[in-house]
């Protein structure tokens, strides 16, 4: 039989994570993340479908001077005879056929990487780079509108579940199970569910 101890101990989300970050701590973490990203020799943006990288190169750079190797799970970018500007293992595989690079105005390299798994955010471009907090990403509504119906509803569900988890609330799946259980209880009032261990 289970002994009842520490009844004053908090339960629920607060018990799992007694140290909820303060607003100041969150802002400091965001500022640190921004500083780390700004210090990188490239800028990058992403959607659920792709990653775009911009690397500034000396004005007047020609295409033949650029060394760009895009593989399924790694990337190497630089200028001939110099140390690579960006090199490493990609956090997730990409579709090489749909990935490409161009030299814009002889001053910036634009690299487009098409994700294979188009249902996840990347925390960084290469695994050796500092990570961003992907749980803070909220796609613009216009971007959500670009997705087809099925993908959009999947993304909205993922975002809803992510928010629910952060607040210690049940996900859409858990809510569905709870509703089914309540319905079942109403249909079978003769059954006693008290003390029943029903895992969600």
N, C-alpha and C positions, 0 to 999 in steps of 0.2 A: 504494500500500500504506500502511496506517495505521501511523504510528510509535508505539511504546510509550514514553510519557513519564509522569513523575510517578506512578510505581507506588505511592508511599506515600500518594497522595491518597485520601481516603475515598470509597467508592462507596455507592450506595443512598440511603435517606431522609436520612441524616446529611449526605451531600454536597449534596443539594438545599437543606437548611435547616441550615446549620452552627450557627445560634443557636436551639437549643431553649430555650423559656422555662423558667426555674427555677420552683419551687413559689411562692417569694416574688413573682416577677414575675406569675405567674398570679393569685395572690391580690390583688395590687395592681391588676391589670387588672379583676378582678371587682369590687373595691371602687369603682374609678373608674366602671365601668359602672353599678353600683347607685346611686352618688351622682348620676350624670347622669339616671338614670331617676326618682329621688326628687325631683329639682329640677323635673321637668316639672309643669305645672299640671293634670295628669290622671294617672290610674292605668290601666294596660291589661293584659289577659291575652289569651291566644289558645290555640286548639286548631288542628288542621290545617284544620278547617272554617270557623272564625269568629274574629273579634276582638271583645272587649268592652271598652269604655272607660267609666270613671267620672270625672265632673267634679263637684267640690263647688261648690255655688252658695250665696249667702246664704239663710239660713233664711227661709221665707215666700215664696220665689220662685214665681211662677205660670207655668203653661205658656205663656201668651200673651207673656210677657216673654222667652222663650227663642227664640233664632235658631239653627236647626239646618238646614243644607243638606247633604244626603248625595247625592253624585253618583257615577257609576260609577268615576271615578278621582280624585275630590277630596272634601274635607270642610271645612265651616266651622261652628264651634259658638261661641256666645257669648250675651250678654244684650243686649237691645235698647238702643241708644244707647251701647254700650261697645265697646272693642276686642275682636275675637274672642279667645277663650281658646285655641281650637285651630283652625288653618287651614292648609291645604296640600294638596299632591298625595299621593295614596295610593301606596305602593310597588307595588301590584298592583291590578287592577280588582276591583270587588265586584259582587255581585248586588243591585241596588237594591230589587227587589221583596221580597227576604227580609231586608232591613236595616231597622232601626227605632230609635226613641228614646223614652224615657219619663222623666218627672220623678218621682223617688221621694221621698216625705215632704217635698216642697217644699224639699229641700235638696241633692239630687244628681241630675245628669243621667246616665242610663244609656243608652249607645249600643251597638247591636249591629250589626256589619258581617259579612255573609255572604260568604266568599271565593268567587271563581269557580274558581280553581285550588286544589283542596282537598288538594294534595300538597306544599305548600311552607310554610315558616315565614316570617313577616314579621320583618325586622330592626328595623323601626320603624313607627309608625302613619302618619306623614307623612314624606316624603323629607328635609325640613329638620331633623328631630329626630335626636338621637344614636342610633347603631345599637347593637343588642345582638348578642352572638356567637351566631348561631343554631346553630352546630355543637355548642354545649354543652346544647341543649335535649334533654331526655329525657322523653317523655310518660309519665305514670303508667300502670301496667299496666291499671288500671281503665278509663282512657280508651281504651287500645288494645282492650280487651274490648268497648267500645261500637261499634267499627267492624265492618262486615261482613267476611266471610272474605277476599275478594279484596283489599279496601283494607288490611286488617290485615296480610296477608302482604307487600303492597307497602311499607307503612311499616316493617315489621320488616326487610325487605331493604335499604331505604334507610338505616336506622339501622346495620345490620351493615356495609354498604359504607362508610358514613361513618367508623365506628370503624376498619375495616381500612385505609382511606386514611390516617387520622391516625397509625397505627402503621407505615405503609409496607409493609403487607401486601396481597396481591392481593384484589380485590373478588370477589363471588360469580360475576360474569360471567367474570372472568379465571381464576378457579379452575376453572370449568366447561370453559373452553377448554383449560387445562392438562391436565385429566383426559381430555378427548377426544384430545388429542395423545398422551398416554401410552398410551391404549387403541390408537390407530392404530399406534404404534411396536411394541407387543406383537403386533399382528396382522400386521405386516410386518417381521419381524426381518431380512429380506434387504436392506432399505433402510438406507442409511447417512445418519444425520441429523447427524453430527458437522460442526460449522461452518456448519450451515444457519441462515439468518437467518429465524426464524419470528416474525412480530409477533403479539402477543396483542391 
